[in-house]
Every structure is written in structure tokens, then in C-alpha cells.
Amino acid sequence: MSELAIEREIDRTKMSVSDEVAIQITGMNKWYGQFHVLRDINLTVNRGERIVIAGPSGSGKSTMIRCLNALEEHQEGQIIVDGTELTSDLKNIDKIRSEVGMCFQHFNLFPHLTILENCTLAPIWVRKTAKKEAEELAMHFLEKVKIPEQAHKYPGMLSGGQQQRVAIARSLCMKPRIMLFDEPTSALDPEMIKEVLDTMIELAEEGMTMLCVTHEMGFARQVANRVIFMADGQIVEQNEPEEFFNNPQSERTQQFLSQILGH
Amino acid sequence: MSTLTDPPKDSFRLSMLINDTRYRSLTFQALAFLAMALSFWYLGNNLVANLRAAGLNINFGFLGDTAGYDISQKLVEYSNQDSHSSAAFVGLLNTLLVAFLACITATVFGVVAGVLRLSKNWLVSKLMAFYVEIFRNIPVLIWIIIIFTIMTAFMPAPRAFRGDNATATMVFDAFAFTNRGIYTPLPWFSRGIFESQTLNWVLVLLVACGSWFAARRVNVWATAKQEETGERPNTLSMLLGIWLVPFVILMLIMGLSWEYPALKGFNFQGGIKVGGPLIALWFALSIYTGAFIAENVRAGIQAVSKGQTEAAAALGLRPSKVMNLVVLPQALRIIIPPLISQYLNITKNSSLAIVVGYADITATLGGITLNQTGRAIECVLLLMAFYLTASLLISLVMNVYNASVKLKER
């Protein structure tokens, strides 16, 4: 994987981690049929943390963050997001989903709606915002991700990087307190990876709590305050980026790092 | 450094007509057109020559002759003293009637079965799979015969309703289910505003149109209100009022009455008779085509990627909203084009009416009229023209609808 140089100075002043707990996972287990995908996951995320989750494919990284907004069901253990326990109760799920934004590898923009309509759909139908207000909000976030001029185009007319930035703006329109990123740059050309990472860095600079499954180790080094390494459905190791990259503890981590950083 | 040059021009050689990709397709198109023109010319010549040899001519004068046969299921006044063209018109309306009814019920069956087949409930989805596989894998002709046989063999004859020890009774004294068909009450107006009952019904239709426009206005208003305040006002009671109040008032003014079917002599008289053949044909076409439509609907919904549903759910939208706002708008564009084909199939399959004696246009114009007058070529030409026109009209209407739901991507 390439180490992407992030050229500009990163403002770490607002990237402070508070003592308040944002997400608490205790003893979580998940099976797909007979296959035990997640084993005994314990994780506490404080507000303001930027966590990068790395690991070989099939290690359960995506599945874990998809459990956090109930896109996947967990069978055992407890997940508390923002003080709400994630159960099969619809009300709790609704509450958590309105607090947690998510970006996907393949953007998943709605192709039948314009960029602006993509961004206003949830505020209008979930938050019951007036249309004009929702549009102003959407334009605000589209300006933030630097594509206000594309507002009236359809997703199919945009490049991959632009689409992913729209997807980020679409999530932000719901004013989430936590953002989940599921390999947001894996489907992008190298040139476009940078524009998406820049957007994510800006979010981090504003103090957003972020969980990010990614292979961008440059991003992990410079933005994350903690890197989690997963393998075979377990959290094998977690540490601050410097320590994680320079002094990996477990053999599995060393092997993984030597493979992705080796060339 | 750029310079202006002419592209090289290669000279045209005859072999390029076959070998050069630029001319090759043109050559073959020209050849195909020539072959087609020749075969049409041959067929036309053949027809004219054979007609002349047999001493026949093409003449549509027979349409004005007295038909001389009765039709039991009819939408307009007709007696056996009327002309062949009137009989054909009765048949035409009957075809359109059964096609229209079957298109509606087939769509309902298909949408319900298609959506339920995707249900997470094992029993429901397997039942729907069973329905689809049973009905689409047995020819519709056999379904028509099966349903007609069940009706005629197991329903009571009208005489079973008579006498002190009658074996069958009417439902609510209003509906009679017999082996000849179903008899229902006929609504009519005792103080109609117009002399003619038909004009009174036109008035009812106009009022319904008015209600429809008013209901649309309410929807526009509700959307505007939602855009302004965010909350969509609950319009259910307003819509109910708009539909019901004018209708009820009109019915009270015109004195809505019911003419009940009653057993007189050997048969039921009065009311509306929905004949057994119509029911069998209608029902068979509906369940048969419904099975195909169910698969179209399932395909359309499944073609919308799972990522769309997940993204919408992650934004906090409830499943019903996800369906209405995200999945269906994308699924419709996949469902509509094959749905057009299914409607055309219904229209053309309705010509199987002849096996149960339903007087559609194939049974009247293409059956009895053809046999009586011997005007085979004229009758078949007219039939072809009718089915072609009807099919093209359905296609046209549905394509306009398709264009309105088409995915705008660029």
C-alpha cells in the first residue's frame, strides 16, 4: 500500500480526546451461520478519538464497524453508542443511526436523485427539516467538501473522488456525532484518494469522533490517535500510531506491517 | 509541434464492400432489404393470382349483412338482427373488457406475489415461489379450461335456488353464484338528473374526476407545507372527505337504487350477470400472467443493489421510506418495460376466449362471422389490424409512463 504524503500542516489543536465515552463495546461476538466472524470484541472509544482499523481482508474490520449502526446484527455482548444500547428495539436503532454517519467503499449515492437531493433526503424525511433549510444545510456541507457547483448534477456525472466527498457531505447533513468510514478510498484512483483524505482530515480537525477502516497508513500515522489491528475476528493489538508502526508487539502485526510497508 | 495534414485517402475498391468495416454493414443491410422486398412482392402477387384463379375478391361489404347470431355477454345493445360489424364491435368491446380487467388483477397478484416472495418469512416466500412455478409452467389454455370446468361442475345450477327445499341460497339475497355465472345487483338512479341512465353515470364519472383533481391539489398543498415547515400534514381525513362527500351527495340526489337479481322461470333475471366464461378467462389470465409479473417485480427490486438500502438505512430512514424513496424509484425502471410485454400478452392471450365460448373479437369476427360469410382473408386482416392497433396503443401509453419514471442519470 502506498504511503500517501499529506503535504499540509495538520492542525492538531482541536483534535483533543475527551474523557466522555462515545462507544463502548463489551464482549461482542458475531457469527455468519456457523462462521465465527467476530470474537470477544472489547473496545472503548472516547469522544474526539480518530481510530484507524487495519488488518488483512476477511479479518472482520468492516463487520465490526457495521455492527455499530446495526447494519449487521451481533449475537452476543453489548454495544453502547452515545449512551444508547444497541438492541433490536427500533427506537434505539433510529436514535443511534441519527447520531452515527457512515461512508461506504462504493459511495452508495442514490443515482436517481441529484447531489443536492441526496443530501436533503434524510434531513427532510428523518429530521423533518423544512426543504429550504435542508437545502441551505446541504449547500453548507457541499461547500465544505468543495463541490457546491455540482449540486444539481446526478451522481453518475461525478468522478469517484467527488462522489465520495458527496457521500461524506450527505452523512454530515444529519449532524452526526460519530463518523464511520468503511474503506472510503479503496475504490478510488490515487489522485482522488488525496481529495477524500483531505476532507477526512478537515473533519478530524473539527473534533469529529471517527472510526476508519482503511489501508492508508499515511493517514493512520498522521491523523489517528490510535491504530487497531484486527485478524481472524479478533483485536490483536492497539496502540498509538508511532508505537504501532515502529514497535509492533505481536508476530501477526509484524507480519502484516512488513507486507504492506515492505515495498 | 503540430502541423495540419489531410488524413490519408485510400481509394475505393469493390472488395471493400465485404471486407471493410465501414461498408460491410451497409452492404448487408441493403441485401436484407432487397430480400425482404422480393419476398413481399412474391407473396402479394401470389395472393392476387390465387384469388383471381378461385374467382374471389377482397370486399368488406359483408360487414353490413345481418349477423343472425346471439351473444350472451355484451356491453352494448345487440340482437341477432344487427349487422356483422355490430357483432364484431360487441366482440371488440368484450376483448378490451377482459384484457382491461385481467391487466389490473394480474398486476395486483404480481406485485403482491413478487414482494412477498422476497419476504424473510420462510413459509410466505416458499408459498409465493410455489404459486409462480405452478402457474407459469402450465399453459394458460389449460388454466382457462380447468377454472371453467370447476365453475360449471361444482357451482349450483339456477334451479337449485328454487323451491322450499332449495340446495343453494343467494348470498345476502343479492348475489347468486351459479354454474352460469355470478349475478350481482345492478345500481341505477330513480331520480336521475338526466333521462338516460348512461348520462347519469357519465355525471358520476365527472364528479369522480373532480375529486381526483381536488385530491391532487391536496397532495401538492401537503408537499408545499412539508417543504415549508418540515412536517407533512396528515391528509387522510381531507382525502376521505374529498372522495366521499360529493359522491354520497350525488347518490342521495339521484336516488341510488339497486336492482336485485331474482329467479324467474329457469334463470335469474335482473341485476348484472358476469358470465362463467368471462370469469374463467379473466381469472385464468390474471393468475397466469400474475406469476410472470411477480418475477418481473422481484427482479426489479433485487436489481437495486444492497448498498442503496444500507446507505439509506444508515442515514436513519425507516424500511418503508427506504422502499418508497430509494428502492422503488430505481426498481420501477426495470419493472416497467417487461410489464408492457405482459400487458400485451394478456391482450393477445384473451383470444383463447373461444374455448369457453366467451364472445371476444376472435370468437365473433374471426369465428362465427368468418364461418358464415366465408370471408376469411378480410376477417383475418381485420383481426390482425385490431390486435396490432390495440397492442401499439398499450405500448404507447406504457412507454409514456416508462419515460416518466426513467432514471435520470446524466
Interface residues (C-beta under 8 A of the other chain):
Chain A: N69 L71 L90 D94 R97 S98 V100 G101 M102 F104 H106 N108 L109 F110 P111 H112 L121 A122 I124 W125 V126 R127 K128 T129 A130 K131 K132 E133 Y154 P155 G156 M157 A167 R170 S171 M174
Chain B: Q226 E227 E228 T229 G230 E231 S305 G307 Q308 E310 A311 A312 A313 A314 L315 G316 L317 R318 K321 L325 V326 P329 Q330 L407 K408 E409 R410
